[in-house]
Amino acid sequence: MISLELVCQGCGWRTVCGRQDAIARLRFIGLLRRDPDPGDKFLEALFVESAGRLTCPVCKKKRLRAAPADGDGVDAADGWQAAVLCEVCRVPLPPERLEVLPGVKRCVACQGLEEAGATPTDAPEFCPRCGALIELRASRGAGITRYREFCTGDPPCRL
């Protein structure tokens, strides 16, 4: 079982990738096309070496670095804990909130909206393939299906 951490050197975004996520990211940039099940050592070395070719989902630049992650989500080099994002607005949750309520999945604002009975209508939607924002655009056709969702990633995914 491997656990690798990706960190953007530009904006500070970070995530921990497991074996399947690392394989999917490497295949997305054109690596591991023929090998259906690479070994852990090879996969880890290839992921660390080619992390500079991966694109940050926040700042859209290729400034990522990879390193083996500790089991608890803390990077041994700097002692920072991996960020937990709100499931609605995707804003990092404050460490104080996570310390008091370890299982919380929403920020204070989104939790307040839910408790008030309101649904967040302006919550951004994200691409299920790459994690980029989804944009509603007019398509070439007319009628009810004139508007479609498009991925804003670079390169854009086909939905």
N, C-alpha and C positions, 0 to 999 in steps of 0.2 A: 504494500500500500504506500504510494507516494503522495506527498503533499507539497506543492510548490506555490510560492507567493509571487504575484506580479505586482510591481510598484511602478507608477509613472513618475519619472524624475522631474517632469514639468509641473504638474498640478497636485501631486501627492496622492492620487487615486490608488487604491490597493485592493487586491482580492486574493483569496487562496483558491488554487485550482487542484482538483483531484486528478486521478489518472484519466478518466473519460473526458473531462474538460480540457486537459492538456492535449490529448489526442485530437479533439475537435478543433482546438485553436491552431495546432500545427497543420492539420489537413486544410484548414481555411486559407492558410498562406501558401499552400502548395507542397507541403512536406508530408511524408508518410502515406503516399497514395497507394503503394503496393503492399506494404507490410500491415496485415490486419491486426496483429497483436505483438507490438514491440516489447522488448524486455524493459524492466524498470530502470536499470542503469543507463541504457541507451536513450530511453525516453527522457529521463531527467537531464542528461548531458545535452541532448538536442534541444530541449525546451530552454535551458539556461543560455545556450549558445545563440539561439534564434529569437530570443525575446525582443531584441531591438527591431525586428521586422513586424512585430505586432502593434496594432494601433490602440491608443488609449480611447475608451468610449466617452470620456468627459471632454478632454481638450483636443481630440482627433489628431494627435501627433504621435510619431513613432519614437517615443522616449522611454519605453518600458525596460525594466530589468527584472530578472527572475532569480530566485534563490530558494533553496529548500526551506520550507516553513516548519516551525515547531508544531507540535500536536495541539497546542492550546490557542493557536491563532496569533501568537506573539512573535515578532521578528527578533531573533537573537541579537542582531547588530544594533538596533536602536531601541528595543524595548517597547515599541508601540503595539497596541492591540489593533487587530483588523476592524475596520469600520463596519457597523451594522446599519443598513439603510432602512428607512421607513418604507413599508410595503405599498403605500399610496403615492407619496410625492417623491420618493427616492432621495431624500435628504438624510445625511448621516445623523444618527441619534447621538445625543450628548452622552459622554461616558457616565456622568452623574445619574442620568435616567436609567441607564443599563445596570448601574450598581444597585440602585434601589429596587428596580423591577427587571430582573435578568431575562425574563421571557417576553418582554414587550416587543411588539413588531411595528408600532406606529409612533410618530412624533406627537408632541403635545397638541399641536394644532389639528392634526388629522384625527386624533383620538377625541378631541373636543367636538369636532364636527359629527363624528359617529355617535357620540353620546347625546348630542342635541337632536339626532334624527335626520340630519342633513347628509346628503351624499356629495362628495367632492366632484363637481362637474368639470372643473378646470384641471383635474389631475392629468398629467401627461401620460400617454401610453408609450410603451417601449416595444421594440421589435423582439419577437421571441427567439430569433436566430442570433442577432449580434448585440442586442441591448441598446441600440440607438433609438432616438425619438421617432415616433410615428407621426406623419403629417397627413392631413385630409386634403386631397387635391381633386380638382375636376378632371375626369378622364375624357377621352375623345368621344365616347358615346353619349347618348342623351337618355333621358328618362329617369327612372327611379335609381338605377345603378350608375348615375353620372359621377358621383363622388366615390372615390376609393382611397384606401389607406396606402401610403407609400413610406418606405424606410428612408431615413435621412442619413444613414451610415455611409461610409466611404470605403469601398464601393457599396451602393445600395443593394439590399437583399430583395429578392422577388417574393412578394407575399401572395 
